């Protein structure tokens, strides 16, 4: 992983993310939130090299490609898509899962 993200719990107990990649941080925070089930489902798809398609959440859609995924905002057409390698996305989601599992 080359993108620096910080995971923290805010004063209301919500799981939050911030860092170099605002789109990725927002995706983790708003679409996966504190759901270990969603994180685990996404991890399974990221590990499946034959899976291609979409994984939709609250505010984003993750479009699986051969070696990458594109994170697309579904409610903000002007927001740029973010393309991340499958391997990097897997690491970020695994890190988020570890955070929400103990936070």
C-alpha positions as semicolon CSV with decimal commas, in nm:
position;residue;x (nm);y (nm);z (nm)
1;X;0,000;0,000;0,000
2;X;0,138;0,338;-0,090
3;X;-0,158;0,554;0,007
4;X;-0,157;0,670;0,367
5;X;-0,493;0,629;0,540
6;X;-0,573;0,688;0,904
7;X;-0,855;0,498;1,072
8;X;-1,011;0,640;1,387
9;X;-1,329;0,645;1,590
10;X;-1,494;0,986;1,625
11;X;-1,657;1,126;1,939
12;X;-1,989;0,961;1,841
13;X;-1,824;0,618;1,810
14;X;-1,841;0,613;1,430
15;X;-1,568;0,440;1,230
16;X;-1,389;0,701;1,019
17;X;-1,111;0,717;0,763
18;X;-0,905;1,002;0,623
19;X;-0,583;1,043;0,433
20;X;-0,418;1,088;0,097
21;X;-0,698;0,925;-0,102
22;X;-1,026;1,095;-0,014
23;X;-1,236;0,873;-0,244
24;X;-1,100;0,552;-0,091
25;X;-1,134;0,686;0,265
26;X;-1,491;0,797;0,197
27;X;-1,574;0,458;0,042
28;X;-1,451;0,266;0,347
29;X;-1,626;0,501;0,588
30;X;-1,962;0,537;0,412
31;X;-2,013;0,212;0,224
32;X;-1,849;-0,054;0,440
33;X;-1,893;0,143;0,763
34;X;-1,873;-0,092;1,062
35;X;-2,002;-0,397;0,878
36;X;-1,763;-0,689;0,898
37;X;-2,001;-0,888;0,674
38;X;-1,974;-0,632;0,391
39;X;-1,596;-0,613;0,431
40;X;-1,566;-0,992;0,422
41;X;-1,789;-1,016;0,113
42;X;-1,579;-0,755;-0,066
43;X;-1,256;-0,932;0,035
44;X;-1,389;-1,260;-0,111
45;X;-1,466;-1,086;-0,441
46;X;-1,125;-0,918;-0,449
47;X;-0,957;-1,256;-0,397
48;X;-1,154;-1,415;-0,682
49;X;-0,954;-1,350;-1,000
50;X;-1,248;-1,462;-1,215
51;X;-1,499;-1,217;-1,068
52;X;-1,589;-0,918;-1,280
53;X;-1,886;-0,696;-1,220
54;X;-2,011;-0,439;-0,976
55;X;-2,038;-0,423;-0,598
56;X;-2,276;-0,144;-0,500
57;X;-2,298;0,027;-0,163
58;X;-2,453;0,336;-0,004
59;X;-2,275;0,598;-0,208
60;X;-2,032;0,418;-0,436
61;X;-2,011;0,136;-0,684
62;X;-1,694;-0,071;-0,713
63;X;-1,641;-0,191;-1,069
64;X;-1,413;-0,496;-1,085
65;X;-1,177;-0,518;-1,378
66;X;-0,896;-0,764;-1,456
67;X;-0,626;-0,626;-1,226
68;X;-0,797;-0,320;-1,082
69;X;-1,116;-0,183;-0,937
70;X;-1,279;0,152;-1,001
71;X;-1,455;0,328;-0,714
72;X;-1,736;0,539;-0,858
73;X;-1,950;0,784;-0,660
74;X;-2,315;0,708;-0,732
75;X;-2,460;1,036;-0,601
76;X;-2,202;1,283;-0,732
77;X;-2,154;1,270;-1,108
78;X;-1,877;1,530;-1,092
79;X;-1,665;1,332;-0,846
80;X;-1,375;1,163;-1,023
81;X;-1,359;0,784;-1,022
82;X;-1,067;0,629;-0,839
83;X;-0,887;0,331;-0,990
84;X;-0,692;0,108;-0,751
85;X;-0,521;-0,224;-0,815
86;X;-0,710;-0,526;-0,683
87;X;-0,414;-0,612;-0,461
88;X;-0,403;-0,264;-0,306
89;X;-0,780;-0,254;-0,259
90;X;-0,761;-0,593;-0,089
91;X;-0,499;-0,461;0,154
92;X;-0,706;-0,150;0,233
93;X;-1,026;-0,346;0,293
94;X;-0,840;-0,602;0,507
95;X;-0,690;-0,318;0,712
96;X;-1,036;-0,161;0,750
97;X;-1,182;-0,497;0,855
98;X;-0,910;-0,537;1,119
99;X;-0,987;-0,185;1,246
100;X;-1,364;-0,225;1,267
101;X;-1,329;-0,568;1,424
102;X;-1,156;-0,426;1,732
103;X;-1,276;-0,064;1,740
